[in-house]
């Protein structure tokens, strides 16, 4: 009798999506840290990318507004394999 195989669970790889108005388009220094837009924390890169893309599209009229994806899992566990996203 065959046993039912448990579904594999993917390892949670936290990603932070945030943005703000840059002082200068050639750098990554923000005009006002109190006004950063914290979009959210996501369990994988694909979800973070979708959130990043939506936020970036909503701010397309502001040339100085930039959104970023931070690989929090790499900061939390720097010894983990760096090739994973």
Short mmCIF file of the C-alpha atoms (twelve columns), coordinates in Angstrom:
data_MODEL
# 
_entry.id   MODEL 
# 
loop_
_atom_site.group_PDB 
_atom_site.id 
_atom_site.type_symbol 
_atom_site.label_atom_id 
_atom_site.label_alt_id 
_atom_site.label_comp_id 
_atom_site.label_asym_id 
_atom_site.label_seq_id 
_atom_site.Cartn_x 
_atom_site.Cartn_y 
_atom_site.Cartn_z 
_atom_site.pdbx_PDB_model_num 
ATOM 1  C CA . UNK A 1  0.000  0.000  0.000   1 
ATOM 2  C CA . UNK A 2  1.475  3.332  -1.062  1 
ATOM 3  C CA . UNK A 3  1.759  6.057  1.527   1 
ATOM 4  C CA . UNK A 4  0.742  9.598  0.810   1 
ATOM 5  C CA . UNK A 5  3.794  11.798 0.369   1 
ATOM 6  C CA . UNK A 6  3.807  14.997 2.379   1 
ATOM 7  C CA . UNK A 7  4.140  18.138 0.240   1 
ATOM 8  C CA . UNK A 8  7.546  19.787 0.427   1 
ATOM 9  C CA . UNK A 9  7.525  23.112 2.175   1 
ATOM 10 C CA . UNK A 10 9.750  25.820 0.822   1 
ATOM 11 C CA . UNK A 11 12.122 27.518 3.190   1 
ATOM 12 C CA . UNK A 12 10.923 30.962 4.188   1 
ATOM 13 C CA . UNK A 13 13.206 33.575 2.623   1 
ATOM 14 C CA . UNK A 14 12.116 36.968 3.971   1 
ATOM 15 C CA . UNK A 15 12.202 40.001 1.685   1 
ATOM 16 C CA . UNK A 16 11.439 43.620 2.617   1 
ATOM 17 C CA . UNK A 17 9.973  46.011 0.060   1 
ATOM 18 C CA . UNK A 18 10.268 49.733 0.746   1 
ATOM 19 C CA . UNK A 19 10.769 53.012 -1.060  1 
ATOM 20 C CA . UNK A 20 11.183 56.702 -0.743  1 
ATOM 21 C CA . UNK A 21 12.090 59.924 -2.474  1 
ATOM 22 C CA . UNK A 22 15.798 60.117 -3.312  1 
ATOM 23 C CA . UNK A 23 17.876 63.259 -2.808  1 
ATOM 24 C CA . UNK A 24 19.679 62.614 -6.082  1 
ATOM 25 C CA . UNK A 25 18.916 60.078 -8.803  1 
ATOM 26 C CA . UNK A 26 22.557 58.997 -8.961  1 
ATOM 27 C CA . UNK A 27 22.565 57.789 -5.333  1 
ATOM 28 C CA . UNK A 28 20.464 55.951 -2.786  1 
ATOM 29 C CA . UNK A 29 20.194 58.606 -0.071  1 
ATOM 30 C CA . UNK A 30 16.609 59.438 0.851   1 
ATOM 31 C CA . UNK A 31 15.272 62.976 1.303   1 
ATOM 32 C CA . UNK A 32 13.299 62.149 4.448   1 
ATOM 33 C CA . UNK A 33 13.580 58.877 6.360   1 
ATOM 34 C CA . UNK A 34 10.350 59.642 8.230   1 
ATOM 35 C CA . UNK A 35 8.471  59.426 4.933   1 
ATOM 36 C CA . UNK A 36 9.757  56.037 3.743   1 
ATOM 37 C CA . UNK A 37 7.012  53.834 2.349   1 
ATOM 38 C CA . UNK A 38 7.336  50.419 3.989   1 
ATOM 39 C CA . UNK A 39 5.349  48.263 1.581   1 
ATOM 40 C CA . UNK A 40 5.786  45.056 3.556   1 
ATOM 41 C CA . UNK A 41 7.657  41.863 4.370   1 
ATOM 42 C CA . UNK A 42 7.244  38.875 2.051   1 
ATOM 43 C CA . UNK A 43 8.073  35.161 2.395   1 
ATOM 44 C CA . UNK A 44 9.727  34.785 -1.018  1 
ATOM 45 C CA . UNK A 45 11.248 36.821 -3.833  1 
ATOM 46 C CA . UNK A 46 8.326  36.349 -6.225  1 
ATOM 47 C CA . UNK A 47 5.855  37.872 -3.757  1 
ATOM 48 C CA . UNK A 48 8.265  40.707 -2.976  1 
ATOM 49 C CA . UNK A 49 8.787  41.384 -6.677  1 
ATOM 50 C CA . UNK A 50 5.024  41.622 -7.267  1 
ATOM 51 C CA . UNK A 51 4.702  44.108 -4.379  1 
ATOM 52 C CA . UNK A 52 7.724  46.086 -5.598  1 
ATOM 53 C CA . UNK A 53 6.356  46.273 -9.129  1 
ATOM 54 C CA . UNK A 54 2.957  47.484 -7.939  1 
ATOM 55 C CA . UNK A 55 4.458  50.176 -5.711  1 
ATOM 56 C CA . UNK A 56 6.841  51.321 -8.443  1 
ATOM 57 C CA . UNK A 57 4.018  51.555 -10.968 1 
ATOM 58 C CA . UNK A 58 1.886  53.624 -8.556  1 
ATOM 59 C CA . UNK A 59 4.725  56.144 -8.198  1 
ATOM 60 C CA . UNK A 60 5.696  56.374 -11.874 1 
ATOM 61 C CA . UNK A 61 4.880  60.106 -11.994 1 
ATOM 62 C CA . UNK A 62 7.539  60.912 -9.363  1 
ATOM 63 C CA . UNK A 63 10.953 60.538 -10.973 1 
ATOM 64 C CA . UNK A 64 12.730 60.704 -7.595  1 
ATOM 65 C CA . UNK A 65 10.683 57.936 -5.972  1 
ATOM 66 C CA . UNK A 66 12.437 54.560 -5.878  1 
ATOM 67 C CA . UNK A 67 11.449 51.196 -4.419  1 
ATOM 68 C CA . UNK A 68 13.824 48.450 -3.332  1 
ATOM 69 C CA . UNK A 69 13.752 44.766 -2.414  1 
ATOM 70 C CA . UNK A 70 16.005 43.829 0.510   1 
ATOM 71 C CA . UNK A 71 16.920 40.158 0.937   1 
ATOM 72 C CA . UNK A 72 16.378 40.036 4.709   1 
ATOM 73 C CA . UNK A 73 17.127 36.303 4.828   1 
ATOM 74 C CA . UNK A 74 20.689 37.064 3.738   1 
ATOM 75 C CA . UNK A 75 21.102 39.552 6.585   1 
ATOM 76 C CA . UNK A 76 19.558 37.207 9.139   1 
ATOM 77 C CA . UNK A 77 21.573 34.172 8.053   1 
ATOM 78 C CA . UNK A 78 24.686 35.322 6.146   1 
ATOM 79 C CA . UNK A 79 26.201 31.824 6.165   1 
ATOM 80 C CA . UNK A 80 23.280 30.418 4.153   1 
ATOM 81 C CA . UNK A 81 23.882 29.710 0.466   1 
ATOM 82 C CA . UNK A 82 24.012 33.107 -1.269  1 
ATOM 83 C CA . UNK A 83 22.808 31.762 -4.616  1 
ATOM 84 C CA . UNK A 84 19.227 31.391 -3.398  1 
ATOM 85 C CA . UNK A 85 16.793 34.275 -3.890  1 
# 
